[in-house]
Amino acid sequence: MSSPHGIKLAAHIISTNFGDIVCKVCECLLRKGPLSQIEVIRFTELTKQKVTNALLVLIHHNCLQAFTVQQPGGFGEPPKIMTKYMALPNNIIHHMRFPKFLSIVSDEFGQDCAEIFEGLLQHGRLSLNQNMDRYKDKHKASGENSSATNVVRENFGKLAQARYIERCPAHEPFLEPLEEGAKKRAKSKIADATQTLEARSLAAATPMESQRFLVEEDTLIGGALEDNKKSSITDIVGEKRKLEPETESWATNDHKEILWRVNFEELVRRLRHKSCVSRVTERVDSVAGIVLSAIFEASRKEETSVKTEKTVPLLLETIYEEAMKTEEGRSLTLERVRAALVQLGCELPTIGIDETYSIDLKKIIFQAQAQEVESIVLKKYGREAYRIFRLLSERERRIETDKISSTTFVEKKDALKILFQLWKDDYLNLERVGNEAQKMEIMLWELNKRSVWEQVLDDMYHAALNLKLRLVHELDHAQDLLKGKSLKEGDEAANMRKKAHDKWKVLEASFMILDDAIMLFHDF
């Protein structure tokens, strides 16, 4: 993660959830990149035991990926195999989105599935049997133990089928030297050698697609569990699960049970779909939103990447049938669906062939991002700067000063002043071109999209960190009120508690809205 405030936000999340020692190790990895355990100990100046425990906690909660690489040996010595640890900033940031993820599962599958999913969110990695024990312990008073096994297994299967949970990745996958890997990938036409280290290690650790979401009969590698091997779950309910470094593996636990975790990728994809539908509904109309939602449902299993630029081509009849499954889409006709697809930017196919349509999602996301940035420019620089910025954003090419001035109805003198201010703040690129005939210099201006988007995202991370710190402050203040330390009991205390609660709700709602914008620029 290159964003300075993004690193600070990730470090704050780790500190809040796992304490200062784990935060120190994680922040070291975030700032310096993949390191060996010896390097982490040297940089953090912590003891080996503390670093080991911190690394185990981070791995268990899916905030870190270990991998092994081949390092050249000394003179006359063979190459060495070294284990390195790499922080996963995206997974760390996802911890603040757990309420959103839980809401998706609860709305789609109900409370029983949500309980299983919540356990995986809270404890990072659990086996199916540990989920069963957790469910039995939670429902002990209600006398539901007899059917607990069937309930958990059925709902666990639903979550796996929907790809909301997945098998845990390999503990320490080996990354072959880049030169050899590049040759193999060139032969197999998979990817080129420009893959990042993070992408390579995650790809190597991820289970095969045929096994990734497979729920076996007992989810065991070595057969059924023996009675004396059943893991105690008493330490799971109500607090974080404690790990034994000597015995714990990460694809399986010490009883050779397959461990499962939340699949953030699928959940982010669902949030991306919801965002696209919401923005299309707002920008076009409700019918276009229904049609786009139907396309997402019909092609859900075909998507291979979160940031898919275009939807999978679908037949008009397939889209229509999927739309008819929803209550809102039952009144639509085939012609109305076709018209909505045209509104979404699809071109009508040639008559005489099957009508297939694909939606440009990259364009929808870019329009939403541009709208957010334009609102920031409006507040920061004024309406004239907003018109100039919007022109450059829409044209996506170099434009000379006179053209900008005449198109936006801004005096050339004022336009130059605004353009230079935007250029100074890295919002624009400037190219000076000499005109020998008129013996003058022409200035061409272009939107510096990458710089602007990075600045906006970093500012959003900064705002999110400030909101998080304010939420912590308000929570501490509210706890003092509840304990009666700040005020005496009575009407005044009750009013202060209500004000603190209302303030907390406003801050939490503001944070959720801000996080939607962060996801728009970073995850979508």
C-alpha positions as CSV (number, residue, x, y, z in Angstrom):
1,M,0.0,0.0,0.0
2,S,1.6,3.3,-1.1
3,S,-1.0,5.6,0.5
4,P,0.6,7.1,3.7
5,H,-2.8,7.5,5.5
6,G,-3.9,4.1,4.2
7,I,-1.0,2.6,6.1
8,K,-1.9,4.6,9.2
9,L,-5.5,3.5,9.0
10,A,-4.5,-0.2,8.6
11,A,-2.2,0.1,11.6
12,H,-5.0,1.6,13.7
13,I,-7.3,-1.2,12.8
14,I,-4.7,-3.8,13.8
15,S,-4.0,-1.9,17.1
16,T,-7.7,-1.7,18.0
17,N,-8.3,-5.4,17.3
18,F,-5.1,-7.1,18.4
19,G,-3.0,-4.7,20.5
20,D,0.2,-2.6,20.1
21,I,2.7,-5.4,19.7
22,V,0.9,-7.0,16.8
23,C,0.4,-3.5,15.3
24,K,4.1,-2.8,15.5
25,V,4.9,-5.9,13.6
26,C,2.2,-5.3,11.0
27,E,3.1,-1.7,10.5
28,C,6.8,-2.7,9.9
29,L,5.6,-5.1,7.2
30,L,3.3,-2.5,5.6
31,R,6.0,0.1,5.4
32,K,9.0,-2.1,4.4
33,G,7.3,-4.8,2.4
34,P,8.0,-8.6,2.7
35,L,10.5,-9.4,5.4
36,S,11.9,-12.6,7.0
37,Q,11.3,-13.1,10.7
38,I,14.9,-12.1,11.5
39,E,14.5,-8.9,9.6
40,V,11.2,-8.1,11.5
41,I,12.9,-8.7,14.8
42,R,15.8,-6.4,13.8
43,F,13.5,-3.6,12.6
44,T,10.9,-3.8,15.5
45,E,13.5,-4.6,18.3
46,L,11.0,-7.1,19.8
47,T,11.8,-10.5,21.2
48,K,11.6,-13.5,18.9
49,Q,8.7,-15.0,20.9
50,K,6.7,-11.7,20.6
51,V,7.3,-11.5,16.9
52,T,6.4,-15.1,16.4
53,N,3.1,-14.7,18.3
54,A,2.3,-11.5,16.4
55,L,2.9,-13.2,13.0
56,L,0.7,-16.1,14.0
57,V,-2.1,-13.8,15.0
58,L,-1.9,-11.9,11.7
59,I,-1.8,-15.1,9.6
60,H,-4.8,-16.5,11.6
61,H,-6.8,-13.4,10.9
62,N,-5.9,-13.3,7.2
63,C,-3.9,-10.1,7.5
64,L,-0.6,-11.7,6.4
65,Q,0.7,-14.3,3.9
66,A,3.8,-16.3,4.4
67,F,5.8,-17.6,1.4
68,T,9.2,-19.2,0.7
69,V,11.7,-18.0,-1.8
70,Q,15.1,-19.1,-3.0
71,Q,17.9,-16.8,-1.9
72,P,21.5,-17.1,-3.4
73,G,24.0,-18.6,-1.0
74,G,27.4,-17.2,-0.1
75,F,30.6,-18.0,-2.1
76,G,30.7,-21.7,-2.8
77,E,27.5,-22.3,-0.9
78,P,24.2,-23.6,-2.4
79,P,21.1,-21.4,-2.6
80,K,19.0,-21.1,0.6
81,I,15.3,-21.3,1.1
82,M,13.9,-18.4,3.2
83,T,10.4,-17.8,4.6
84,K,9.2,-14.2,4.2
85,Y,6.0,-12.6,5.5
86,M,3.9,-10.1,3.6
87,A,1.2,-7.9,5.0
88,L,-2.1,-7.9,3.2
89,P,-3.4,-4.3,3.5
90,N,-6.6,-4.9,1.6
91,N,-7.6,-7.7,4.0
92,I,-6.8,-5.5,7.0
93,I,-8.9,-2.6,5.7
94,H,-11.8,-5.1,5.1
95,H,-12.0,-5.6,8.9
96,M,-13.8,-2.3,9.1
97,R,-16.4,-3.6,6.6
98,F,-17.5,-6.6,8.6
99,P,-21.0,-5.1,9.3
100,K,-21.5,-4.7,5.5
101,F,-20.4,-8.3,4.8
102,L,-22.5,-9.7,7.5
103,S,-25.5,-7.7,6.2
104,I,-25.1,-9.3,2.7
105,V,-25.1,-12.8,4.1
106,S,-28.0,-12.1,6.5
107,D,-30.2,-10.6,3.8
108,E,-29.5,-13.5,1.4
109,F,-29.6,-16.5,3.7
110,G,-31.0,-15.5,7.1
111,Q,-29.8,-15.6,10.7
112,D,-28.5,-19.2,10.9
113,C,-26.0,-18.6,8.0
114,A,-25.2,-15.2,9.5
115,E,-24.2,-16.8,12.8
116,I,-21.7,-19.1,11.0
117,F,-20.4,-16.3,9.0
118,E,-20.0,-14.0,12.0
119,G,-17.9,-16.7,13.7
120,L,-15.5,-16.8,10.8
121,L,-15.3,-13.0,10.8
122,Q,-14.6,-12.9,14.5
123,H,-12.1,-15.8,14.7
124,G,-10.4,-15.6,11.3
125,R,-10.2,-19.4,10.6
126,L,-12.3,-22.2,11.8
127,S,-13.1,-25.8,10.7
128,L,-16.6,-27.1,10.1
129,N,-16.5,-29.1,13.4
130,Q,-15.4,-26.0,15.3
131,N,-18.4,-24.1,13.8
132,M,-20.7,-27.0,14.9
133,D,-19.3,-26.8,18.5
134,R,-19.7,-23.1,18.5
135,Y,-23.3,-23.4,17.3
136,K,-24.1,-26.0,19.9
137,D,-22.6,-23.9,22.7
138,K,-24.6,-20.9,21.7
139,H,-27.9,-22.8,21.4
140,K,-27.3,-25.0,24.5
141,A,-30.1,-23.4,26.5
142,S,-32.7,-23.7,23.7
143,G,-32.3,-27.5,23.4
144,E,-31.4,-27.5,19.7
145,N,-28.3,-29.7,19.9
146,S,-29.9,-32.7,18.3
147,S,-30.3,-30.9,15.0
148,A,-27.3,-28.7,15.2
149,T,-25.1,-30.9,13.0
150,N,-27.6,-30.8,10.1
151,V,-28.3,-27.1,10.5
152,V,-24.6,-26.1,10.5
153,R,-23.7,-28.5,7.7
154,E,-26.6,-27.3,5.5
155,N,-25.9,-23.6,6.1
156,F,-22.1,-24.1,5.8
157,G,-22.7,-25.6,2.4
158,K,-24.9,-22.6,1.3
159,L,-22.1,-20.2,2.2
160,A,-19.5,-22.3,0.3
161,Q,-21.8,-22.6,-2.7
162,A,-22.3,-18.9,-2.8
163,R,-18.5,-18.5,-2.5
164,Y,-18.8,-16.3,0.6
165,I,-16.4,-18.7,2.4
166,E,-13.4,-20.6,1.1
167,R,-10.7,-23.0,2.2
168,C,-7.7,-21.3,3.7
169,P,-4.7,-20.9,1.5
170,A,-1.4,-22.9,1.8
171,H,0.8,-21.8,4.7
172,E,4.1,-21.1,2.9
173,P,3.9,-21.6,-0.9
174,F,7.2,-21.7,-2.7
175,L,7.7,-18.9,-5.3
176,E,10.1,-20.1,-8.0
177,P,12.7,-17.7,-9.3
178,L,11.1,-15.1,-11.5
179,E,13.1,-16.0,-14.6
180,E,12.0,-19.6,-14.5
181,G,8.4,-18.6,-13.7
182,A,8.3,-16.2,-16.6
183,K,9.4,-18.9,-19.0
184,K,6.7,-21.3,-17.8
185,R,4.0,-18.6,-17.9
186,A,5.0,-17.6,-21.4
187,K,4.6,-21.2,-22.5
188,S,1.2,-21.7,-20.8
189,K,0.0,-18.2,-21.9
190,I,-1.1,-17.4,-18.3
191,A,0.6,-14.1,-17.4
192,D,3.8,-12.2,-18.0
193,A,6.7,-11.5,-15.6
194,T,5.2,-8.2,-14.5
195,Q,3.1,-9.8,-11.8
196,T,3.6,-8.3,-8.4
197,L,5.1,-10.3,-5.5
198,E,1.7,-10.0,-3.7
199,A,-0.2,-11.4,-6.7
200,R,2.3,-14.2,-7.2
201,S,2.3,-15.3,-3.6
202,L,-1.5,-15.2,-3.3
203,A,-1.9,-17.1,-6.5
204,A,0.5,-19.8,-5.3
205,A,-1.3,-20.1,-2.0
206,T,-4.9,-20.2,-3.3
207,P,-6.3,-23.8,-3.5
208,M,-7.3,-25.1,-6.9
209,E,-10.7,-23.9,-8.1
210,S,-12.1,-27.4,-7.9
211,Q,-11.2,-27.7,-4.2
212,R,-11.5,-24.0,-3.1
213,F,-15.2,-24.2,-2.2
214,L,-15.6,-28.0,-1.8
215,V,-17.2,-29.0,1.5
216,E,-16.3,-32.7,2.0
217,E,-18.3,-35.1,4.2
218,D,-16.2,-34.5,7.3
219,T,-13.9,-31.7,5.9
220,L,-11.0,-33.8,7.0
221,I,-7.8,-34.8,5.3
222,G,-7.0,-37.9,7.3
223,G,-10.6,-39.3,7.9
224,A,-13.1,-38.9,10.6
225,L,-12.3,-37.3,13.9
226,E,-11.6,-39.4,16.9
227,D,-13.6,-38.5,20.0
228,N,-10.5,-37.6,22.0
229,K,-9.3,-35.2,19.2
230,K,-12.3,-32.9,19.2
231,S,-11.0,-29.4,19.8
232,S,-12.3,-27.5,22.7
233,I,-14.4,-24.5,21.7
234,T,-14.9,-23.0,25.1
235,D,-12.2,-20.4,24.4
236,I,-13.8,-19.4,21.1
237,V,-17.2,-18.1,22.4
238,G,-16.8,-14.5,23.5
239,E,-13.1,-14.0,22.8
240,K,-10.5,-14.4,20.1
241,R,-9.2,-18.0,19.6
242,K,-5.7,-18.5,21.1
243,L,-3.2,-20.4,18.9
244,E,-0.3,-22.8,19.7
245,P,2.6,-21.9,17.4
246,E,4.2,-25.3,17.6
247,T,1.1,-27.3,16.4
248,E,-1.0,-24.9,14.3
249,S,-1.0,-25.1,10.5
250,W,-3.0,-22.7,8.4
251,A,-4.6,-24.9,5.7
252,T,-5.5,-27.4,8.4
253,N,-5.4,-27.3,12.2
254,D,-3.6,-29.7,14.5
255,H,-6.3,-32.4,14.1
256,K,-5.9,-32.2,10.3
257,E,-9.3,-30.6,9.8
258,I,-9.6,-28.3,6.8
259,L,-9.8,-24.7,7.9
260,W,-12.2,-22.1,6.3
261,R,-12.2,-18.4,6.1
262,V,-14.3,-15.6,4.7
263,N,-13.8,-14.9,0.9
264,F,-13.4,-11.2,0.8
265,E,-13.2,-11.2,-3.0
266,E,-16.7,-12.4,-3.5
267,L,-18.2,-10.0,-0.9
268,V,-16.4,-7.0,-2.5
269,R,-17.8,-8.2,-5.9
270,R,-21.3,-8.2,-4.5
271,L,-20.8,-4.7,-3.1
272,R,-19.5,-3.5,-6.4
273,H,-22.6,-4.9,-8.1
274,K,-24.9,-3.1,-5.6
275,S,-23.0,0.1,-6.2
276,C,-23.3,-0.1,-10.0
277,V,-27.0,-0.9,-9.8
278,S,-27.6,2.0,-7.4
279,R,-25.7,4.5,-9.5
280,V,-27.4,3.3,-12.8
281,T,-30.8,3.6,-11.1
282,E,-30.0,7.1,-10.0
283,R,-28.5,8.2,-13.3
284,V,-30.8,6.5,-15.8
285,D,-34.0,5.0,-14.2
286,S,-35.2,2.1,-12.1
287,V,-35.7,-0.2,-15.1
288,A,-32.1,0.1,-16.1
289,G,-31.1,-0.8,-12.5
290,I,-33.4,-3.9,-12.6
291,V,-31.9,-5.0,-15.9
292,L,-28.3,-4.5,-14.7
293,S,-29.1,-6.4,-11.5
294,A,-30.5,-9.3,-13.6
295,I,-27.3,-9.3,-15.7
296,F,-25.2,-9.6,-12.5
297,E,-27.3,-12.5,-11.2
298,A,-27.2,-14.4,-14.5
299,S,-23.4,-14.0,-14.9
300,R,-22.4,-14.3,-11.3
301,K,-20.5,-17.5,-11.5
302,E,-18.8,-16.5,-14.8
303,E,-16.9,-13.5,-13.3
304,T,-13.3,-14.2,-12.6
305,S,-12.1,-10.9,-11.2
306,V,-13.6,-8.2,-8.9
307,K,-12.6,-5.4,-11.3
308,T,-14.2,-6.9,-14.4
309,E,-14.4,-4.2,-17.0
310,K,-17.3,-5.7,-19.0
311,T,-20.0,-8.2,-18.1
312,V,-20.2,-11.6,-19.7
313,P,-22.1,-11.4,-23.0
314,L,-25.6,-12.7,-22.5
315,L,-28.6,-13.4,-24.7
316,L,-31.5,-10.9,-24.5
317,E,-33.8,-13.8,-23.6
318,T,-31.5,-14.8,-20.7
319,I,-31.5,-11.3,-19.3
320,Y,-35.3,-11.0,-19.7
321,E,-35.8,-14.4,-17.9
322,E,-33.6,-13.3,-15.0
323,A,-35.3,-10.0,-14.7
324,M,-38.7,-11.7,-14.5
325,K,-37.6,-13.6,-11.4
326,T,-37.8,-10.4,-9.4
327,E,-41.0,-8.8,-8.2
328,E,-40.0,-5.5,-9.8
329,G,-39.2,-7.0,-13.1
330,R,-42.4,-9.0,-13.7
331,S,-44.1,-6.2,-15.4
332,L,-41.3,-5.6,-17.9
333,T,-41.7,-6.5,-21.6
334,L,-38.9,-7.7,-23.9
335,E,-38.9,-4.4,-25.8
336,R,-38.5,-2.4,-22.5
337,V,-35.6,-4.6,-21.5
338,R,-34.0,-4.0,-24.9
339,A,-34.5,-0.2,-24.5
340,A,-32.9,-0.3,-21.0
341,L,-29.9,-2.1,-22.5
342,V,-29.5,0.7,-25.1
343,Q,-29.7,3.3,-22.3
344,L,-26.9,1.4,-20.5
345,G,-24.7,1.9,-23.6
346,C,-25.2,-1.3,-25.5
347,E,-25.3,-1.2,-29.3
348,L,-28.2,-3.1,-31.0
349,P,-26.7,-6.2,-32.7
350,T,-27.1,-6.8,-36.4
351,I,-30.5,-8.2,-37.4
352,G,-30.5,-12.0,-38.1
353,I,-28.0,-13.0,-35.3
354,D,-28.6,-13.8,-31.6
355,E,-28.9,-10.7,-29.6
356,T,-26.1,-10.7,-27.0
357,Y,-25.4,-7.7,-24.7
358,S,-22.4,-6.8,-22.5
359,I,-22.3,-3.8,-20.1
360,D,-19.3,-1.6,-19.8
361,L,-18.8,-1.6,-16.0
362,K,-15.5,0.3,-16.2
363,K,-17.4,3.3,-17.6
364,I,-20.0,3.2,-14.9
365,I,-17.3,3.1,-12.2
366,F,-15.3,5.9,-13.9
367,Q,-18.4,8.2,-14.1
368,A,-19.1,7.6,-10.4
369,Q,-15.4,8.4,-9.5
370,A,-15.4,11.5,-11.7
371,Q,-18.6,12.7,-10.0
372,E,-17.0,12.3,-6.6
373,V,-13.8,14.2,-7.7
374,E,-15.8,16.9,-9.3
375,S,-17.6,17.6,-6.1
376,I,-14.3,17.8,-4.2
377,V,-13.0,20.3,-6.9
378,L,-16.2,22.4,-6.6
379,K,-15.8,22.7,-2.8
380,K,-12.0,23.3,-2.9
381,Y,-11.5,25.6,-5.9
382,G,-15.0,27.0,-6.8
383,R,-17.5,26.7,-9.6
384,E,-15.3,28.0,-12.4
385,A,-12.6,25.5,-11.5
386,Y,-15.3,22.8,-11.4
387,R,-16.4,23.6,-15.0
388,I,-12.8,23.5,-16.2
389,F,-12.0,20.3,-14.5
390,R,-15.2,18.7,-15.8
391,L,-14.3,19.6,-19.3
392,L,-10.9,18.1,-19.1
393,S,-12.3,15.0,-17.4
394,E,-14.9,14.4,-20.1
395,R,-12.7,15.1,-23.1
396,E,-9.8,13.0,-21.8
397,R,-7.2,14.7,-24.1
398,R,-5.0,17.8,-24.2
399,I,-6.8,21.1,-24.7
400,E,-5.3,24.5,-25.2
401,T,-6.0,27.5,-22.9
402,D,-8.1,29.5,-25.4
403,K,-10.4,26.5,-26.0
404,I,-10.9,25.9,-22.3
405,S,-11.7,29.6,-21.7
406,S,-14.2,29.8,-24.5
407,T,-15.9,26.4,-23.7
408,T,-16.3,27.0,-20.0
409,F,-17.2,30.8,-20.3
410,V,-14.3,31.7,-18.0
411,E,-12.1,34.8,-18.8
412,K,-8.7,33.7,-20.1
413,K,-6.9,35.5,-17.3
414,D,-9.0,33.8,-14.6
415,A,-8.8,30.5,-16.5
416,L,-5.0,30.6,-16.5
417,K,-4.9,31.4,-12.8
418,I,-7.2,28.3,-12.1
419,L,-5.3,26.0,-14.5
420,F,-1.9,26.9,-12.9
421,Q,-3.4,26.3,-9.4
422,L,-4.7,22.9,-10.5
423,W,-1.4,22.1,-12.1
424,K,0.5,23.1,-9.0
425,D,-1.6,20.7,-7.0
426,D,-0.9,17.9,-9.5
427,Y,-4.4,17.8,-10.8
428,L,-3.3,18.6,-14.4
429,N,-0.4,18.0,-16.8
430,L,0.9,20.9,-18.8
431,E,2.7,20.7,-22.1
432,R,4.2,23.8,-23.7
433,V,4.2,23.9,-27.5
434,G,6.0,26.6,-29.5
435,N,4.3,28.2,-32.5
436,E,7.1,29.5,-34.8
437,A,4.7,31.2,-37.2
438,Q,3.1,33.4,-34.5
439,K,6.2,33.4,-32.3
440,M,4.2,32.4,-29.3
441,E,3.9,29.5,-26.9
442,I,0.7,27.4,-26.7
443,M,-0.1,25.7,-23.4
444,L,-1.9,22.3,-23.6
445,W,-3.7,21.0,-20.5
446,E,-4.6,17.5,-19.6
447,L,-6.2,15.8,-16.6
448,N,-3.5,14.0,-14.5
449,K,-6.0,11.2,-13.5
450,R,-3.6,8.9,-11.7
451,S,-2.3,11.7,-9.4
452,V,-5.8,13.1,-8.7
453,W,-7.2,9.7,-7.9
454,E,-4.3,8.8,-5.6
455,Q,-4.7,12.2,-3.8
456,V,-8.4,11.7,-3.3
457,L,-8.0,8.2,-2.0
458,D,-5.3,9.2,0.5
459,D,-7.5,12.1,1.7
460,M,-10.3,9.6,2.2
461,Y,-8.1,7.3,4.2
462,H,-7.1,10.3,6.3
463,A,-10.7,11.2,6.9
464,A,-11.6,7.6,7.8
465,L,-8.8,7.5,10.3
466,N,-10.0,10.7,11.9
467,L,-13.5,9.4,12.1
468,K,-12.2,6.1,13.7
469,L,-10.3,8.1,16.3
470,R,-13.3,10.3,17.0
471,L,-15.5,7.2,17.4
472,V,-13.0,5.7,19.9
473,H,-13.0,9.0,21.8
474,E,-16.8,9.2,21.9
475,L,-17.0,5.5,23.0
476,D,-14.6,6.2,25.9
477,H,-16.6,9.3,26.9
478,A,-19.9,7.3,26.7
479,Q,-18.4,4.6,28.9
480,D,-17.5,7.2,31.5
481,L,-21.0,8.4,31.5
482,L,-22.5,4.9,31.9
483,K,-20.2,4.3,34.9
484,G,-21.4,7.5,36.4
485,K,-17.9,9.1,36.5
486,S,-18.8,12.2,34.6
487,L,-22.3,13.0,35.8
488,K,-24.6,12.1,38.7
489,E,-27.6,9.9,38.0
490,G,-30.7,11.8,37.0
491,D,-32.3,13.5,34.0
492,E,-29.1,15.4,33.1
493,A,-27.2,12.1,32.9
494,A,-29.9,10.5,30.7
495,N,-29.9,13.4,28.3
496,M,-26.1,13.3,28.0
497,R,-26.3,9.6,27.3
498,K,-28.8,10.2,24.6
499,K,-26.7,12.9,23.0
500,A,-23.7,10.6,23.1
501,H,-25.7,7.8,21.4
502,D,-27.0,10.2,18.7
503,K,-23.5,11.5,18.1
504,W,-22.2,7.9,17.8
505,K,-24.9,7.1,15.2
506,V,-24.1,10.1,13.1
507,L,-20.4,9.4,13.1
508,E,-21.0,5.7,12.3
509,A,-23.3,6.6,9.4
510,S,-20.7,9.1,8.1
511,F,-18.0,6.5,8.3
512,M,-20.1,4.0,6.3
513,I,-20.7,6.6,3.6
514,L,-17.0,7.5,3.5
515,D,-16.1,3.8,3.2
516,D,-18.4,3.5,0.2
517,A,-16.3,6.2,-1.5
518,I,-13.1,4.5,-0.5
519,M,-14.2,1.2,-2.0
520,L,-15.3,3.1,-5.2
521,F,-11.7,4.3,-5.7
522,H,-9.7,1.4,-4.4
523,D,-11.7,-1.8,-4.7
524,F,-14.2,-1.3,-7.5
